[in-house]
Amino acid sequence: MKPVIVAAVFIASACSCAQTRVDTTYRVELTATASPMIDFFRYPRVPGTASKTSVGYGGSLRVLWHPSRLLSIGLLSGYFVISQDEFSVHLPTADLNYSTRLAAVPLQIALSMQKHGLEMGVEIGSYLMMTRIWGGDSPPASGSRLELAMSIFGSYLFSLSNTIQIGPELRVVDLRYRGIVCVMPSCSFRIIPLRY
């Protein structure tokens, strides 16, 4: 019986020495991104036109909490202008010029994994789609609706200090209802305001 106990103690001590120390430093991260957008539409952007692409711009803020070494979870929000268009309506009495804008405000849950500055993640949730048309001889009109969307993103951030990082990010957003796919090459700026 003694050899079994000695062997068990020896194996247990060897296994405990072979394990790496668990990282127990939790942190909160704030990541701001600014980006141009290339948008691909399933249908023409404005009725009566043939164009199915547009160029937009926007920015976002992602707040992440790291409960372990790789996984992080948090929220994303921001403001994106997906398309802006001008078109004319030809009437027998006059030609009327109109402008339109399609903008979006995301509110999504973000999940990501990070290691050595490389981050890959997914964002799932809703976008508040806001349309506005103005011009001609009529008052401006606007409308909004919630739309489900999914995003994937990847980034590589370089450390400027212990709490500040900067680097490129690429995000692809799929807006299901309207069939819009947005590709966003971004510049990301991250601060880590809290470690515990």
C-alpha positions, 0 to 999 in steps of 0.5 A: 500500500505504501508504494501506491501512496508514494507513487500517487503523491509523486504523480500528483506533484509532477502533474502540478509542476507541469501545469502553467499558472492560470492568468487571473487578471481580468480586464475591461477594454474600450475599442473605438473604430473609424472606417469607410464602408463599401456596401453591396445591396441585393436590390438597387439602392434607390428605385429607378437606378441600377446601382447596387453598391455605395460607399459610406462611413462610420464609427463604433465603440466596443466595450469588452470584458475578459473573464479569462485569457482568450474569451471576451464578451461585451457590447457594440454600438456606433453610427454608420451612414450606409448610403447617400443618394441624389435623384430627380423626379421629372414632372410636366410642370417642374423637375424636383431634386431629392436627397436620401440617406440610409444610416444605421445604429447597431446594438449587438453582443460581441464575442471575441478571442484574443492572443498576442495582439490578434483578435477574431470575433463575432457580433450578433444583434440588431441594427436600427435602420433609419431612412430620410428623404428631403428636397423638392417642394415637400417636407422631409420624411423619415422612417426607421425599423429594427433589423437583425444583423451578424458581423465578423471581425478581425484585428491586429493591435500594436501596444503603445503602452500597457493600456493603449493599443492601435491597429487595423481591423476588418469587419463584415456586416450582413444585414439579412432583411435588405440583403446588404453586406458592408465591408469595413476596413477600420482603424482601431484604438483601444484603451484598457481602463480597468484591470483587476 
